[in-house]
Amino acid sequence: MAKIIFIPGSLRKDSLNKKLLEVCIKFFEQKAVECHLVAQSELNVPLINTDDEQTKFPATIKAIVEKINAADGVVFGVPEYNSGISPVIKNFVDWTSRLKPHPWKGKSVLLVGTSPSDFGAISGLAHTRDPFPTGIKCSMAPSSKTKRDKKISKWCWAIF
């Protein structure tokens, strides 16, 4: 059975992107995929400081990486933060990129995002995509798709 880890990019309790990930999980579970949603509290770690990586590496990040290593893919819920990358995702990627063996090499990654704006997290998704294929050498979904359907929800969402 395929396994996918879902990682919210926001610590906000009522995060729209966490809700989007929950919708994605329902979809994948119907396809007989084992899904795990990372708790937002596990991502609430100090900003990376390479002086501390040997002695103060966050245990929750190591635990998430163990799940990533056992999974076939990772889906990030990407919020729109002033048209840029979510600090939660950036910090998580920075911490995990310090580990050996490298947990991202060859891993399949999908970014999904939503925002109440008319642009539906497209800028945040584009900036979040930057470090993945080149910096941490994972496999990314090759194209983008956007959908706006006010009958379904009040917001837009995009998949990269």
N, CA, C and O of each residue as an XYZ file, in Angstrom:
640
protein
N       0.836     -1.174      0.000
C       0.000      0.000      0.000
C       0.888      1.247      0.000
O       1.859      1.324      0.752
N       0.552      2.210     -0.839
C       1.300      3.466     -0.898
C       1.075      4.264      0.388
O       0.015      4.183      1.009
N       2.101      5.040      0.776
C       2.024      5.875      1.973
C       2.361      7.310      1.599
O       3.324      7.562      0.875
N       1.558      8.253      2.100
C       1.804      9.670      1.864
C       1.735     10.413      3.193
O       0.847     10.176      4.012
N       2.688     11.314      3.388
C       2.732     12.180      4.559
C       2.217     13.556      4.142
O       2.619     14.081      3.103
N       1.340     14.136      4.938
C       0.757     15.444      4.651
C       1.259     16.443      5.694
O       1.123     16.214      6.896
N       1.838     17.547      5.228
C       2.465     18.513      6.127
C       1.832     19.891      5.941
O       1.951     20.489      4.871
N       1.161     20.398      6.979
C       0.585     21.742      6.878
C       1.672     22.805      6.984
O       2.621     22.663      7.756
N       1.525     23.862      6.209
C       2.525     24.929      6.209
C       2.159     26.094      7.092
O       2.758     27.165      6.987
N       1.186     25.905      7.960
C       0.738     26.966      8.853
C       0.526     26.383     10.244
O       0.120     25.231     10.393
N       0.802     27.186     11.246
C       0.563     26.768     12.626
C      -0.806     27.232     13.124
O      -1.200     26.913     14.246
N      -1.517     27.973     12.307
C      -2.810     28.534     12.698
C      -3.841     27.429     12.911
O      -3.974     26.529     12.082
N      -4.558     27.499     14.007
C      -5.522     26.453     14.388
C      -6.556     26.204     13.284
O      -6.852     25.051     12.968
N      -7.095     27.246     12.708
C      -8.127     27.109     11.677
C      -7.558     27.297     10.274
O      -8.220     27.872      9.410
N      -6.367     26.829     10.048
C      -5.681     26.990      8.763
C      -6.499     26.408      7.611
O      -6.938     25.260      7.666
N      -6.696     27.214      6.572
C      -7.379     26.734      5.371
C      -6.572     25.634      4.699
O      -7.143     24.708      4.123
N      -5.258     25.728      4.766
C      -4.424     24.725      4.112
C      -4.434     23.397      4.837
O      -4.293     22.350      4.205
N      -4.596     23.415      6.137
C      -4.786     22.153      6.863
C      -6.110     21.523      6.432
O      -6.194     20.310      6.236
N      -7.141     22.353      6.286
C      -8.439     21.848      5.824
C      -8.325     21.280      4.410
O      -8.936     20.256      4.102
N      -7.551     21.934      3.557
C      -7.328     21.423      2.205
C      -6.622     20.072      2.258
O      -6.977     19.162      1.510
N      -5.632     19.931      3.129
C      -4.947     18.645      3.278
C      -5.917     17.564      3.747
O      -5.827     16.420      3.302
N      -6.830     17.908      4.628
C      -7.818     16.931      5.094
C      -8.708     16.458      3.942
O      -9.089     15.288      3.893
N      -9.040     17.362      3.015
C      -9.800     16.976      1.817
C      -8.952     16.047      0.945
O      -9.450     15.045      0.432
N      -7.685     16.382      0.783
C      -6.775     15.532     -0.004
C      -6.660     14.140      0.610
O      -6.655     13.136     -0.103
N      -6.568     14.089      1.929
C      -6.462     12.805      2.624
C      -7.690     11.947      2.345
O      -7.558     10.752      2.079
N      -8.872     12.532      2.399
C     -10.096     11.767      2.097
C     -10.035     11.195      0.685
O     -10.420     10.048      0.455
N      -9.552     11.998     -0.256
C      -9.429     11.539     -1.640
C      -8.468     10.353     -1.731
O      -8.805      9.328     -2.323
N      -7.278     10.487     -1.148
C      -6.279      9.426     -1.244
C      -6.694      8.165     -0.483
O      -6.409      7.053     -0.928
N      -7.354      8.326      0.645
C      -7.812      7.152      1.392
C      -8.832      6.345      0.581
O      -8.887      5.121      0.702
N      -9.625      7.013     -0.231
C     -10.562      6.303     -1.109
C      -9.820      5.494     -2.174
O     -10.374      4.555     -2.746
N      -8.572      5.863     -2.434
C      -7.734      5.146     -3.404
C      -6.840      4.119     -2.707
O      -5.870      3.640     -3.295
N      -7.161      3.783     -1.467
C      -6.423      2.797     -0.658
C      -4.975      3.215     -0.408
O      -4.067      2.385     -0.451
N      -4.769      4.499     -0.148
C      -3.456      5.019      0.202
C      -3.427      5.278      1.707
O      -4.355      5.867      2.260
N      -2.358      4.835      2.363
C      -2.182      5.105      3.785
C      -1.722      6.554      3.939
O      -0.736      6.963      3.326
N      -2.432      7.325      4.755
C      -2.155      8.753      4.897
C      -1.833      9.104      6.351
O      -2.397      8.536      7.286
N      -0.918     10.048      6.513
C      -0.596     10.545      7.847
C      -0.497     12.060      7.785
O       0.299     12.602      7.018
N      -1.302     12.748      8.591
C      -1.264     14.203      8.695
C      -0.376     14.581      9.876
O      -0.650     14.202     11.015
N       0.686     15.329      9.597
C       1.588     15.791     10.647
C       0.859     16.846     11.472
O       0.244     17.759     10.921
N       0.931     16.719     12.785
C       0.311     17.700     13.677
C       1.070     19.022     13.578
O       2.299     19.050     13.511
N       0.315     20.102     13.572
C       0.947     21.418     13.473
C       1.901     21.667     14.637
O       2.908     22.354     14.466
N       1.610     21.133     15.791
C       2.479     21.326     16.956
C       3.869     20.725     16.733
O       4.850     21.201     17.306
N       3.955     19.684     15.905
C       5.249     19.064     15.619
C       6.147     19.978     14.784
O       7.363     19.790     14.748
N       5.552     20.966     14.116
C       6.302     21.880     13.258
C       6.689     23.168     13.964
O       7.405     23.998     13.403
N       6.221     23.336     15.181
C       6.492     24.552     15.948
C       7.839     24.391     16.660
O       7.897     24.125     17.860
N       8.899     24.556     15.901
C      10.269     24.351     16.392
C      11.075     25.633     16.226
O      10.679     26.518     15.467
N      12.208     25.743     16.929
C      13.032     26.949     16.789
C      13.530     27.136     15.357
O      13.658     26.174     14.599
N      13.804     28.372     15.007
C      14.418     28.636     13.709
C      15.749     27.905     13.628
O      16.455     27.768     14.627
N      16.082     27.443     12.444
C      17.328     26.696     12.292
C      18.522     27.575     12.644
O      18.596     28.745     12.268
N      19.436     26.983     13.363
C      20.710     27.606     13.691
C      21.733     26.483     13.567
O      21.755     25.566     14.389
N      22.570     26.551     12.553
C      23.497     25.446     12.305
C      24.504     25.260     13.443
O      25.142     24.212     13.537
N      24.651     26.264     14.304
C      25.493     26.082     15.492
C      24.879     25.060     16.446
O      25.587     24.419     17.224
N      23.554     24.914     16.377
C      22.845     24.035     17.309
C      22.487     22.677     16.713
O      21.944     21.832     17.424
N      22.769     22.441     15.446
C      22.234     21.241     14.816
C      22.765     19.939     15.411
O      22.070     18.925     15.348
N      23.942     19.927     15.973
C      24.481     18.700     16.553
C      23.922     18.407     17.936
O      23.797     17.244     18.321
N      23.583     19.452     18.689
C      23.165     19.243     20.072
C      21.692     19.537     20.337
O      21.130     19.033     21.309
N      21.066     20.338     19.497
C      19.689     20.758     19.759
C      18.768     20.505     18.570
O      17.810     21.251     18.365
N      19.041     19.476     17.792
C      18.185     19.167     16.645
C      16.807     18.769     17.167
O      16.708     17.872     18.005
N      15.726     19.424     16.684
C      14.391     19.137     17.227
C      13.972     17.673     17.040
O      13.996     17.144     15.929
N      13.592     17.043     18.135
C      13.173     15.634     18.094
C      11.944     15.436     17.219
O      11.807     14.404     16.562
N      11.043     16.427     17.208
C       9.835     16.275     16.385
C      10.179     16.257     14.897
O       9.526     15.559     14.121
N      11.190     17.011     14.496
C      11.616     17.013     13.082
C      12.184     15.642     12.726
O      11.881     15.102     11.662
N      13.009     15.074     13.612
C      13.546     13.730     13.363
C      12.430     12.698     13.241
O      12.506     11.795     12.407
N      11.401     12.827     14.064
C      10.272     11.880     14.016
C       9.505     12.017     12.698
O       9.091     11.014     12.116
N       9.317     13.234     12.232
C       8.640     13.438     10.944
C       9.485     12.866      9.811
O       8.950     12.251      8.889
N      10.787     13.060      9.873
C      11.683     12.536      8.831
C      11.620     11.012      8.781
O      11.676     10.433      7.696
N      11.505     10.356      9.926
C      11.343      8.893      9.929
C      10.091      8.494      9.155
O      10.102      7.511      8.414
N       9.015      9.254      9.326
C       7.777      8.990      8.582
C       7.969      9.261      7.085
O       7.463      8.519      6.243
N       8.702     10.326      6.765
C       8.982     10.647      5.357
C       9.803      9.533      4.719
O       9.526      9.119      3.593
N      10.809      9.050      5.435
C      11.653      7.976      4.896
C      10.841      6.717      4.585
O      11.162      5.989      3.646
N       9.801      6.461      5.364
C       8.968      5.273      5.166
C       7.842      5.508      4.157
O       7.128      4.572      3.794
N       7.682      6.756      3.703
C       6.574      7.099      2.814
C       7.022      7.119      1.349
O       8.208      7.208      1.031
N       6.021      7.031      0.480
C       6.268      7.138     -0.962
C       6.266      8.582     -1.429
O       6.862      8.907     -2.456
N       5.604      9.445     -0.685
C       5.524     10.843     -1.089
C       5.090     11.740      0.046
O       4.662     11.289      1.109
N       5.220     13.049     -0.224
C       4.879     14.070      0.752
C       4.026     15.129      0.057
O       4.317     15.541     -1.066
N       2.972     15.561      0.744
C       2.134     16.652      0.250
C       2.199     17.782      1.274
O       1.915     17.583      2.455
N       2.577     18.964      0.806
C       2.607     20.154      1.659
C       1.371     21.003      1.394
O       0.998     21.215      0.240
N       0.737     21.488      2.450
C      -0.331     22.480      2.346
C       0.307     23.851      2.473
O       0.773     24.227      3.549
N       0.331     24.602      1.373
C       1.118     25.833      1.276
C       0.234     27.072      1.421
O      -0.582     27.351      0.543
N       0.384     27.815      2.513
C      -0.363     29.057      2.657
C       0.294     30.195      1.876
O       1.446     30.096      1.453
N      -0.447     31.253      1.701
C       0.063     32.456      1.029
C       0.513     33.438      2.106
O      -0.314     33.963      2.851
N       1.807     33.687      2.193
C       2.352     34.650      3.149
C       3.003     35.779      2.365
O       4.175     35.690      1.999
N       2.249     36.837      2.109
C       2.760     37.984      1.354
C       3.446     37.546      0.066
O       4.518     38.043     -0.280
N       2.821     36.620     -0.630
C       3.285     36.095     -1.925
C       4.590     35.315     -1.823
O       5.271     35.133     -2.832
N       4.953     34.855     -0.637
C       6.208     34.142     -0.482
C       6.040     32.789      0.188
O       4.925     32.314      0.398
N       7.177     32.177      0.520
C       7.205     30.858      1.138
C       6.796     30.951      2.612
O       7.163     31.896      3.311
N       6.054     29.985      3.059
C       5.654     29.911      4.459
C       6.893     29.722      5.333
O       7.726     28.865      5.037
N       7.026     30.502      6.396
C       8.192     30.314      7.277
C       8.198     28.937      7.939
O       9.266     28.411      8.250
N       7.035     28.354      8.156
C       6.956     27.010      8.745
C       7.579     25.989      7.797
O       8.369     25.146      8.222
N       7.224     26.064      6.515
C       7.779     25.130      5.529
C       9.266     25.374      5.330
O      10.051     24.427      5.290
N       9.655     26.628      5.207
C      11.078     26.956      4.986
C      11.930     26.429      6.136
O      12.971     25.813      5.907
N      11.493     26.668      7.367
C      12.250     26.200      8.528
C      12.310     24.676      8.567
O      13.356     24.103      8.871
N      11.192     24.019      8.260
C      11.152     22.554      8.235
C      12.123     21.998      7.187
O      12.897     21.085      7.474
N      12.076     22.550      5.985
C      12.973     22.091      4.913
C      14.429     22.341      5.294
O      15.287     21.491      5.060
N      14.710     23.502      5.879
C      16.088     23.802      6.284
C      16.597     22.807      7.330
O      17.717     22.310      7.216
N      15.787     22.517      8.340
C      16.203     21.540      9.361
C      16.428     20.163      8.727
O      17.455     19.525      8.963
N      15.470     19.714      7.928
C      15.577     18.357      7.375
C      16.721     18.221      6.382
O      17.277     17.134      6.226
N      17.075     19.301      5.715
C      18.153     19.229      4.727
C      19.523     19.014      5.368
O      20.488     18.704      4.670
N      19.617     19.174      6.676
C      20.884     18.994      7.392
C      21.154     17.526      7.750
O      22.264     17.174      8.149
N      20.145     16.688      7.606
C      20.276     15.287      8.016
C      21.003     14.439      6.975
O      20.942     14.709      5.775
N      21.684     13.420      7.460
C      22.323     12.426      6.599
C      21.821     11.059      7.038
O      21.834     10.796      8.240
N      21.386     10.183      6.168
C      21.251     10.431      4.738
C      20.144     11.456      4.466
O      19.222     11.639      5.260
N      20.275     12.097      3.339
C      19.358     13.165      2.946
C      17.943     12.605      2.754
O      17.748     11.750      1.890
N      16.954     13.057      3.531
C      15.611     12.467      3.460
C      14.822     12.824      2.202
O      13.828     12.164      1.900
N      15.233     13.838      1.471
C      14.445     14.302      0.328
C      14.899     13.732     -1.002
O      14.149     13.784     -1.976
N      16.086     13.198     -1.068
C      16.635     12.758     -2.351
C      15.718     11.730     -3.012
O      15.500     10.641     -2.481
N      15.185     12.096     -4.185
C      14.322     11.217     -4.949
C      12.895     11.093     -4.433
O      12.087     10.382     -5.030
N      12.567     11.776     -3.328
C      11.215     11.692     -2.752
C      10.242     12.486     -3.633
O      10.584     13.562     -4.125
N       9.044     11.960     -3.827
C       8.014     12.664     -4.588
C       7.321     13.670     -3.680
O       6.895     13.339     -2.573
N       7.215     14.914     -4.169
C       6.612     15.988     -3.386
C       5.548     16.697     -4.220
O       5.756     16.996     -5.395
N       4.421     16.954     -3.595
C       3.334     17.694     -4.219
C       3.004     18.879     -3.319
O       2.918     18.734     -2.099
N       2.822     20.043     -3.919
C       2.426     21.232     -3.181
C       0.989     21.566     -3.527
O       0.629     21.626     -4.703
N       0.165     21.785     -2.516
C      -1.202     22.249     -2.721
C      -1.382     23.484     -1.841
O      -0.771     23.596     -0.779
N      -2.214     24.396     -2.290
C      -2.400     25.595     -1.491
C      -3.735     26.251     -1.719
O      -4.373     26.081     -2.759
N      -4.139     27.000     -0.728
C      -5.388     27.745     -0.829
C      -5.222     29.082     -0.130
O      -4.405     29.243      0.777
N      -6.013     30.020     -0.575
C      -5.986     31.356     -0.002
C      -7.331     32.014     -0.276
O      -7.965     31.719     -1.289
N      -7.774     32.897      0.605
C      -9.025     33.598      0.340
C      -8.887     34.652     -0.761
O      -9.885     35.241     -1.175
N      -7.676     34.894     -1.235
C      -7.476     35.884     -2.292
C      -7.903     35.340     -3.648
O      -8.109     34.136     -3.806
N      -8.033     36.217     -4.608
C      -8.395     35.811     -5.968
C      -7.283     35.017     -6.649
O      -7.526     34.373     -7.670
N      -6.078     35.051     -6.105
C      -4.952     34.366     -6.731
C      -4.731     32.966     -6.185
O      -3.912     32.220     -6.722
N      -5.434     32.599     -5.142
C      -5.444     31.229     -4.665
C      -4.098     30.630     -4.319
O      -3.854     29.468     -4.643
N      -3.221     31.369     -3.680
C      -1.919     30.877     -3.196
C      -0.909     30.608     -4.304
O       0.113     29.968     -4.053
N      -1.163     31.075     -5.517
C      -0.257     30.777     -6.634
C       1.150     31.321     -6.382
O       2.130     30.622     -6.637
N       1.266     32.551     -5.889
C       2.602     33.111     -5.627
C       3.318     32.344     -4.528
O       4.509     32.056     -4.642
N       2.598     32.012     -3.468
C       3.207     31.237     -2.389
C       3.670     29.878     -2.865
O       4.735     29.404     -2.471
N       2.866     29.243     -3.720
C       3.246     27.941     -4.275
C       4.495     28.054     -5.137
O       5.396     27.220     -5.045
N       4.548     29.081     -5.973
C       5.707     29.255     -6.861
C       6.984     29.439     -6.061
O       8.009     28.844     -6.394
N       6.943     30.249     -5.013
C       8.141     30.470     -4.199
C       8.497     29.252     -3.352
O       9.674     28.980     -3.114
N       7.494     28.529     -2.903
C       7.744     27.328     -2.103
C       8.403     26.253     -2.952
O       9.219     25.477     -2.453
N       8.058     26.204     -4.214
C       8.606     25.201     -5.128
C      10.122     25.348     -5.326
O      10.808     24.358     -5.584
N      10.638     26.555     -5.210
C      12.039     26.836     -5.546
C      13.073     25.899     -4.925
O      13.898     25.367     -5.668
N      13.083     25.663     -3.610
C      14.170     24.857     -3.049
C      14.071     23.361     -3.306
O      15.059     22.646     -3.140
N      12.911     22.876     -3.702
C      12.719     21.433     -3.752
C      13.511     20.702     -4.838
O      14.329     19.851     -4.489
N      13.324     20.975     -6.121
C      14.015     20.145     -7.115
C      15.526     20.372     -7.168
O      16.276     19.436     -7.446
N      15.981     21.590     -6.909
C      17.413     21.862     -7.035
C      18.133     21.753     -5.705
O      19.155     21.073     -5.611
N      17.615     22.413     -4.671
C      18.297     22.438     -3.379
C      18.257     21.129     -2.639
O      19.263     20.714     -2.063
N      17.108     20.461     -2.640
C      17.016     19.224     -1.868
C      16.760     17.993     -2.732
O      16.573     16.889     -2.220
N      16.755     18.196     -4.045
C      16.784     17.112     -5.027
C      15.652     16.086     -4.899
O      15.892     14.879     -4.933
N      14.435     16.571     -4.755
C      13.292     15.667     -4.751
C      12.594     15.756     -6.106
O      12.956     16.583     -6.943
N      11.615     14.923     -6.312
C      10.830     14.944     -7.546
C       9.574     15.773     -7.305
O       8.843     15.539     -6.343
N       9.331     16.734     -8.176
C       8.154     17.595     -8.050
C       7.153     17.279     -9.146
O       7.520     16.812    -10.225
N       5.874     17.540     -8.855
C       4.854     17.458     -9.900
C       5.248     18.459    -10.989
O       5.538     19.614    -10.675
N       5.268     18.048    -12.264
C       5.842     18.880    -13.318
C       4.991     20.037    -13.808
O       5.507     20.918    -14.495
N       3.715     20.067    -13.484
C       2.883     21.132    -14.034
C       2.012     21.733    -12.953
O       2.004     21.273    -11.811
N       1.279     22.767    -13.328
C       0.411     23.405    -12.349
C      -1.029     23.390    -12.837
O      -1.311     23.319    -14.033
N      -1.913     23.458    -11.876
C      -3.333     23.498    -12.190
C      -3.996     24.379    -11.154
O      -3.704     24.271     -9.963
N      -4.873     25.238    -11.589
C      -5.619     26.041    -10.641
C      -7.100     25.783    -10.837
O      -7.549     25.443    -11.931
N      -7.827     25.944     -9.792
C      -9.277     25.728     -9.865
C      -9.958     26.751     -8.976
O      -9.544     26.986     -7.841
N     -10.993     27.345     -9.504
C     -11.814     28.242     -8.698
C     -13.260     27.816     -8.887
O     -13.786     27.818    -10.000
N     -13.878     27.459     -7.806
C     -15.256     27.002     -7.881
C     -15.981     27.502     -6.642
O     -15.895     26.896     -5.574
N     -16.684     28.594     -6.789
C     -17.358     29.195     -5.634
C     -18.506     28.337     -5.125
O     -18.978     28.545     -4.007
N     -18.969     27.368     -5.931
C     -20.018     26.461     -5.456
C     -19.466     25.518     -4.394
O     -20.182     25.091     -3.489
N     -18.176     25.200     -4.522
C     -17.543     24.271     -3.585
C     -17.057     25.009     -2.340
O     -17.244     24.535     -1.219
N     -16.439     26.161     -2.538
C     -15.884     26.881     -1.408
C     -15.791     28.369     -1.719
O     -16.059     28.804     -2.839
N     -15.410     29.133     -0.713
C     -15.267     30.574     -0.888
C     -13.845     30.951     -1.298
O     -13.572     32.126     -1.543
N     -12.958     30.006     -1.375
C     -11.580     30.311     -1.705
C     -11.135     29.578     -2.952
O     -11.837     28.713     -3.477
N      -9.963     29.940     -3.408
C      -9.355     29.284     -4.567
C      -8.313     28.303     -4.048
O      -7.833     28.419     -2.920
N      -7.981     27.355     -4.876
C      -6.871     26.499     -4.523
C      -6.063     26.201     -5.765
O      -6.568     26.282     -6.884
N      -4.843     25.867     -5.567
C      -3.946     25.591     -6.676
C      -3.096     24.386     -6.350
O      -2.774     24.136     -5.189
N      -2.738     23.649     -7.365
C      -1.833     22.511     -7.188
C      -0.644     22.720     -8.096
O      -0.805     23.002     -9.283
N       0.542     22.584     -7.549
C       1.783     22.661     -8.327
C       2.433     21.313     -8.326
O       3.496     21.140     -8.923
